[in-house]
Amino acid sequence: MKYVADTLGIEVNIESWGNTAGLPYYLIDRYDFKKADFDGVPCLLMKPKGEPETLTAIKKHIANVRKAEPLPVALELGSMTARRRKSLIEARIPFIAPGCQIYLPFMGIALSERYKSVTPPSKILMPSAQLLLFYYLYQDKPELYAGETADMFGISAMQVSRAIKQLTTLGLVSARKDGVRTVISCSERRFDLFERSKPHLIDPVRKRIFVEYKDLPDGLPLSGYSALSELTMLGGSALETFAFFGKAGELTGTGTLVDNSAQAEVELWRYDPALLSKNPGVVDTLSLVTSIDPGDDERAEQAVDELLETVQ
C-alpha cells in the first residue's frame, strides 16, 4: 500500500490475515485478504481475484467477512470506472484504487486523483495542531505519546495524525514510532520552541461580541485582559472578557458595546479554552498570550513577558 502511504503521508503496515478459515469457501475463492493498519486504524483489505462482483454481491460478501472479523473492510481494486466509483461511494463501501482514488469513510478520507495537486503545507497551524503543540509545551518531559490526546481534546485519531504531520513538516517537533503509537519530542527549551513557533500560531479567537451579563452562560473562563489581570500584576480592565467555545448562535450578543456595566466581552474560540488551563476559571497561558496584542501598552507587554517566564 505504498500508494496510500505516499498519498496520505501516513504509516501503513500490511500483514497476512489468519482468520480466513472462518469464511465460506466461495469468498476465499474470489478474494485475497490482508490485514492493514493505516496509522493506527486497523482494517481488512479484500482484493478481487477477477472482475469485481455486482454491488449487491459485494455488500453481502463484506457482511460475511465482518462476521468473522468485526473490522472495517475496504476493497482493493486494480482499476476503476466512473460508474463503479459512484455506486461504491453512494453505498459507502470503502475502496482503494491506486492512481485513481482512496475512499475510506471510516477514516474520514475521500481523495481523488482529479483533485490531487502539489501545494506547500500551510504555515499557519490548524487548531488541533496548536492544541497539541501547547499541550506538549506544558508537559515537564521531553517526549509525549500524541495519540493519547485524541480523547482529551475530543477529536479523532486522524485529526491528531494530521496535527502531528503539520508540526513535523514545519520542523517544530520530531516524531517517531513506538510500536503503533507516535511519540513527539523536541530537544530545545520549551520557551525557545514557543518563540520559534510564533510565526505559525493561529489566534484562538475567531470573533468577539458583547453579551449582557444576564445572558452569559455559567462557568465561562476569563480571557483577554481580564485573564491577563488575573494572572499577573496588571490592573483590572473596565470591561470583563470571557472565552466561549461553541456557535455564535448559542449566545445572545451584539457587535456593539453600549454599557460595560451591563455587558461583557465574549471571545468565540476556535478550540475549547478549558482543555489546557491549569488555572480554574482562566484560559491557558499560551493561548492567552497568543490571543493578546499588547500594542503600545507597555504594562500589558510586561505582563505578557511575566507569563512567558513560566514557560522555560
N, C-alpha and C positions, 0 to 999 in steps of 0.2 A: 504493500500500500504506500509506495513512495509518492504516488500522485497525491494522496490525501495529506501526507506529512509535509510535502513541499507546498501544496496549495494553502493549507490552513496554518502552517507553521507550528504544528503540534507534534508531540512524540506519539508514534504509532508502533504498537507491538502486536505481532501476529503469531499465533501458535495453533497447533492441531487441536481439534475438538474431540474429546474422548467419550462423548455421550451418544454417538450415532447408533449404538446398539438399541437405544430406546425408540428409534424411529422406524416407521413402516419401510419395507424394502423398496417400495416404489420411489420414496424420497431419496434414499441412498443411491438409487439407480439414476436419478435425474439431476442430482446436485452434488457439488463438492462443498464441504463445510469446513469453516475455520473459525476460531475464536479470536476476536480482535479487542484491543484496548486502545481507545482514542484519548490519550492524555488523561487517563484515569477513568474513562467511561467505557465499561465493557459492553460488547455486543457480539452477535453471531453474524457471519457472512455466509450467504447462500449463493453459489456460483452455478448457474445452469450449465449442464454438460452439452446441451444442444441449444436449439432455439427456445427462448423463454415461453412459458405456457401462457394461457389466457389470464386475464386479470382475476377472474373468479377462481381459477385453479390456484393461482399464486397466493391469494388470500387464504385459501384452505390449507395450502402447504405451510405457510408461515404459522397459522394457528396450530397445526400439528407439531411443528418444531418447538413452539413455545411451551407446549405441554411437557416436552422433555427437558427444556431449559428455559426458564422464565426470564429471558433477556430480550432486549430489542433485537430485531432481526433485520438485516439490510441485504438487498440483492446486490451482487457484484456482476455487472453487465459489461460485455465487451464492446457493444455498440448501442446506439440509442436513436430511435426515430422521434420526431416531434410528437406524433400521436401517442406513442408509448409513454414518453416523458409526461405528457399532460395527464394521461389516465392514472399513472402511478402517483403523481402529486395529488390529484383530486382524491385518490383513495388513501392518501397519507401513508404510502408504502415506501420506506426508506430504500435508497439505492445509491450506488456509486458507479459511474460510468467514466473511467479515466479519459481525460482530454475533452470531456463533454460537460458533465455536471455531477455535483455532490448534493444529495438531498437526504439529510439526517435530521428529521424533525425532533427526535428525542434529544438532540444536542442544540436545537435552535439554529441549524445550518441549512441554507438553501443557496448554493452558489452555482452559477452557470458560466461557462467559458465566454459566452457572448458579452458578459459584463466584466470580464476579468481585465484589469489594466494594472500597469505598474505605476504606483503612486508612492510618494515618500510617506513614511509614517507621520502621523500627527505629532507635532511637537508640544501640543497642549494636552495635559493629562485628562483622561476620562475620569469622572467622579470615582469610579471603583478603583482606578489606579492610584488616585490621590489618597483615598482611604487606606489602601494597602501600604503605600509609602509612609503615611503618617503613623499608622499602627506599628510599622517596623521601627520608626524613629523613636516611638515611645517605649519600646522594649529595651531592657537592660541586658541584652545578649546579642552576639554577633550574627546569629542565624535565626531564621523564622520559617516554620513549616506553613507555607502560604495557604495550602488547601483548607486548613483548619479555620480560616477566616470566613469561608462562604456562609456558614450558618450564622456566625456572629454578625455579619453585615447584611444578612437577608438577601443574598444574591446567589446566582447559580455557580457551579464549578466552572462552567465555560466562561463566565464573566471574570472569575478570578484568573483563569488561564490567559485571557486577553489582557488583563491588567498586568500580569507578570511579563507578558510579551512586550507590552509598551514600555514598561520600566527598564527591561533589559535592552531593548532596541535603542532607547535613549541613553543607555550607559549609566543609569542611576544605580542599579543593583546588578548583581550577577545571580545566576540560578543554576542549580544542579539537582540531579535526581537522587533520592534516597529510596530505592525500590520504586513504587509508583507515586511517591509523594515528591513534591517540588519544594526545595529549600532555597530561600533567597538570602543574600548576605551582601555586605559592603565593608571594605577594610578601613574606610576613613571614619573620622569622628562624626557623630550624629549632626552636630552643628554645621560642619563643613558640607555634609551631604545635603542638608536643608538649604544652605546657601547656594549650592550648585544646582539644586532643583528649581530655584525661584523662577527662571525664565519659562519653565514648563507648567507651573502651577495654575490652576483654574480658580477663579473667585467662587467660593462655595455659595455665595449669594446670587441668585438669578434675578431677584426683583425685591423692591422694598415698597411696602404700603403702610398706611396708617389705620389703626383699628381702635375703636373705642374700648376702654377698659372692660366695660360690661359684656363685650362680645369676644373677649380674649379666651381661648381655651385654657384649661387649667394646666399647670405644670410646664409652661414654656420656659426654656433656659434663657438666661440673659445672653445677649450678644452685642456686637458693636462696641460703642464707647461705654455702654453700661457694664459689659463684661470686663472691659479693659480697666474700668474704675474699680470693679470688684476685686480684681486680681492684683492690682498694683496700687501705688500711692496717688494715682491720678484722681483729681477731684471728680465728683459726680456730675452727670450730664442732666440738663433740664428736661431732656426727652428720654424716657426709658425705651430701650431697644430689646426685642426678644427674637429668638430664632424659631422658625416653623418649618417642618418637613411635611409637605403634602401639596394638594392642589389649591391654587388661589381661590377657587370657587367655594372651598370649605370655610373660608373666612369672609366676614362682612367688613370690608375695608374700602379705603379710597386712596387715590394717589395724591391727595392734598392734606397737609397738616393745617388744622383750623385752631385747635386748642390743645396744647401739650399737657394740660392738667386733666383732660378727659380722654386723650388719645395716646397711644403708644406706637412706636415704630415697630413693624414686624418684618423681619427679613425672611423671604422664602428661600429655603436652602435646597441645593442640588442633592445632598445626602443628609442622612439623619445626624443632626449635631450632637445627639446624646451618645452616639456609638463609641466615641473615643474619649469622652470627657472624664477626667479624674476628679473634677470639682463639681459636686452636686449643684444643679441649678445654673450652671455656666457652660457655654460651649467649650470645646477643647482648645488648648493654647495655639497649636499650629494653624488650625482652621481659622481661629480668631485673627491671628497675625496676618494670614493671607487675605482676609476679608476687609482689613482696615488699611486705608491710605492716610497716614498722618499729615501728608501735605507739608505746609509750612508750620504746623503746630509742633513746636519743639518739645513741649511737655508730653504730648502724645507719642512722639518719636522715642523719647527716653523711656516711656512706659513700655513700648513695644520691645525695645532693646532689653529692658529688665525681664520681660517674659522669656525672651530668647536665651537668656543666660541659664534658664532651667533645662535647655536642650544642649547638652555638651557631650 
